[in-house]
Amino acid sequence: MIAAMERATAQLPADVKVIPGHGQLSNLDDVRAFTTMLKETSAAVQKDLDAHKTLEQMKQEKILEPWKKWSGDFVKADAFIETLYNSLTGTKGEFLKHN
């Protein structure tokens, strides 16, 4: 997803208006900020994976707390941690129903 966001951002005009599936009308700076958040949260999960922490430990430690402004009704922090964990470990996991 990060690579796709970076490719899309490189092709968008500076004055673009982005209509997300969830949330408010956005602009190029918002897309860049979202991409940065994806990179940072992925790195946070990878760091804990490298430290041999379990998914449950990551959830209990609330490792995504610094990015809580991105959490909302659609995707809760624990579900996002699990999504990142599954992506980084290649775990298929169960379908996570988001609100």
Steps between C-alpha positions, in 0.01 A plus 500: 500500500786737579655453157161558335448818702844628402438427130161669511636804687772548239235518229256733671493871417579742782141629511334157506189442710473145633165353593582215739270209563492608864564844645506850369607645167881492487785658311851395399646587840239277666593211268867549582422508874300177467788335317741612772268353763495167315881495489536591867240257630642219287846578639364494857350155450816377325712626791292297744512197271878531497487507880301172487183651645169329437197658342328500837796675665488771234130552560542504880787750471289720270795547268300718261409754768720770338274477193167495686374800304477263200282253690128532471173319470598327175822332611585461867867498609504129591357402161758718326784346702372157397476606134859628503621193692337265249641694207853508638504135605319365196228364726170458323303548820127519525296759319489806725163663481534874529212724603 
